[in-house]
């Protein structure tokens, strides 16, 4: 039976280091990198399923998208860029919110710094609220079955319902990006929806919403594709329904 010989083990280890310095250096470098990356990966997993794979590959992919993402999701200067409204005409600059929009109370919720999925970490809603929000989308679709339908989201996890615009042709800003998906609710009661430029700007200015990190980036997602924060009470649920109405009015405005 081999005996424990620390001196021999040390000599063998040093010999291997001399013979394979690159491998040894790389292994040493990986240790602190892994320690730094682990909290980010765990945070990604804690957000729950989204449109990207809910595993290390999804985490790596969202990280790879970071250089393309917006520096700030609350900076409204993108609305002022020359020609930005051209892709959303003739209704992009129309206000579809039917009532004056009040300033949202308090601070914005905390949004973890991931490209996707975009979720809020504070002021989250419960399952009853989420069911109510999705029920509202189904009610709207049943009332306008010629124009709207609720089916599985193409942007979120497969079991996540979404409100879709039916009919053909779709507006160009939808056909090239979401393929007709206009509203979906997340598992913490925030939601994504497509508003007119005017409504999206007002919603952001008054603290109700913010851009998706990829809003307006390379045509993947429309610029006025915004995250609306989870309703915190009955009054805010009512505001959320007005945003949904405005999203529907905008995206169906060109249909006859």
N, C-alpha and C positions, 0 to 999 in steps of 0.2 A: 504494500500500500504506500503511495507517494507520501512523503513527509512535507510538512509546511516549511518552506524556505523563503523568507522574505527577501533575502539578498538576491537569490536567483530570479524571483519574480520581478524585482525592480530592474535587474539587468535586461531581462527579456522585454519588459515594457519600454525601456529606453531604446533598445535596439529597434523595436517596431516603430517608435516615434521617428528615429533617424531615417529608417527605410521608407516611411510613408508620411512625410511631414504635412502634405496638403490635406490628407484625410484626417489627420489628428487636429490640425488647425480648424478645419471645417466643423468637426465634431464639437470642438470647444466653443466655436462661434455660435452654433445652433442653440446651445443651452440658454444663454441670456435672451436670444431672440424668441425662443419658445416661451420663456417666462413672461416676456412682454406681450406676446400674441395671445396667450391663453385667456386673459380677462376679456379681450375683444371677442374672441370666438365664443366664450360662454355667454357674453352679452347678446351676441347674434342669435344663439340658440334660444335664449330666454325670451326673445321677441315672438317666438312661435312661427309656424309655417307662413310662408308668403309666396311670391311669384318665383323666387329662386329656390334651388334645392335646400332643404333644411338640414344641411350637413356641412362638412368642411369645404366641399366644393362650392356651395353657395356662398359661404363666407369669403372664400378666395375670390370668387367672381365679383361680389360687391366691392371688395377691396380694389380689384383691377379697374373697376368703373370710376373709382374716386377721382382720378385726374380729369375726367370728363364732367364731373358733377358741378353743380352750382356752388360757389363759395359760401353763399348765404341763401337760405330758403325763405327769409323774411325781407330781403332787400327788394324793393319794388322798382328799381331802376330799369329792369328788363322791359317793363311796359313802355318805357320812353324811347326805346331804340328805334331808329328810322325804319319804316316799312314793316314794323312788327304786326300791324293790324291786317296787312294784305292777305295773309293766309286764312283769316277768319271772317272775311267779308262775305256777304254784305251786312252781317248782323254782329260782328265781333265787338263793335264799340257801342252796341245798344245796351241799355240797362233793362234787365228782365226782372229784377227784384221788385215786387209789387208794393212794398211798404218801406218806409224809412228804416235804415239799419242802425241800431244802437251800438255804442261801443261795448265790447265784451268786458265784463267785470274781471278784475284781477290780472295776474300774469298769464302769459302763454304757458301751456304745459311743457314739461321737459321732453324733448325729442332726442333719443339716442342718435349718435352721429354715424349712422350707417346709410349707404346709398339705398339699400332695400333689404328687408322690408322697412317701410317708414311707419313708425308706431309712436304713440305717446306713452311715457313711463309714469306720468302722474295724472290725476283727475280722470282715471279710467272708469268706464261704465261697466255695469254687470251684465249677466246673460239676459235678464229680463229686458233691459234697455236694448240690447243688440237684437233680440227677437222682435221687439216692437218696431225698431227701425227697419229691419228686413220685411216685417209684415206691412209696413207702410209702402215700401217699394212694390210689394206684390199687389197691394190694393190699387196703386196707381197703374200698374201694368194691366190689371183686369179691367179697369175703366177705359183704358186706351189700347186695347189689344191689337188694333190695327197698326199702331205705331211703336208700342213698347212690349218688352217681354223680360221676365226674370229667368235667367239661366246661369249656369256655372261661369264664374269669372274667368277671363282669359289672362288676367294680370295678377291674380292672387292664387292661393291654394285652390285645388280643383273642387273642394267642397264648399267654397265661399261663393254664395249667390251674388249676382250683380244685375243691375238694370241695364238693358240693352236697347238701342235704337234699331227698329226694324225698317224695312223699306230700302229701295234702291233708286238712284245711287245715294250712298252716304255722303255727307259733307267731306270734302277732301281732307280736312284736318283729322277726321275720324278714320277714314278709309286707310290712311297711311300709318296710323298709329294704333289706336285701341280697337279698331275693326268694328266699332259701334258700341262698345261698352262705355257707359256715361256715368254710372254711380256704383260704388260698392262700399260696404260697411266692414270694418275690421273687427278682430276679436276683442278689442278693448273699447269699441264704440266710436273710434274716429272713423272717418270715411274719406274716400277720394271721389271727386266729381269734376266734371268739366263745365265751367261757367264761361260766360262771355268775358272778354278782357276787362270790360268796365266793372262787371260784378265781382270778378276775381280780385281786381285791384282794391275795390271797396272792402271786400271781406278781409283781405290781408291788412289794410290800413286800420281797420277797426278791431283787429285782434282775434278774428274768428278762424283764420286759415293761414296757411303758408304753402309755398311751392313744394312740389316733390323735388328731390335733388336732381332729377333728370328732366324736369319741366322745360320744354323748349330746346332740349339738347339734341341736335342732329335729326330732328323730326321724329324721334322715337315716341315722345309724349308731347301733347300740345302744351304750349306755354300756360294757358289758364286751367291746366289740370292741377287742382289744389287739394291739399289735405285740410278738411274741416274738422276741428277738434270735437271730441265727444261732448254731447250735451250733459250738463251737470244738474239740470232741474227741468221742470215742465216748461218754463218759459224758453229755455235754450233748446228744448226739443222742438218747440214751435218755430224757432228761428231756423233750425236745421231743415225742417220741412219746407220752409220758404226757399232755402238754398236749393233743395232738390227740385222744387217747382221751377226755379230760375234755370237750372241746368237743363231740364226737359224743354222749357220754352226756347232756350238758345239753340239746342241741338236739333230741334224739330222746326225751327223757324222757316227753313227753306222748303219744307214739305207741303204738298198741296193735297 
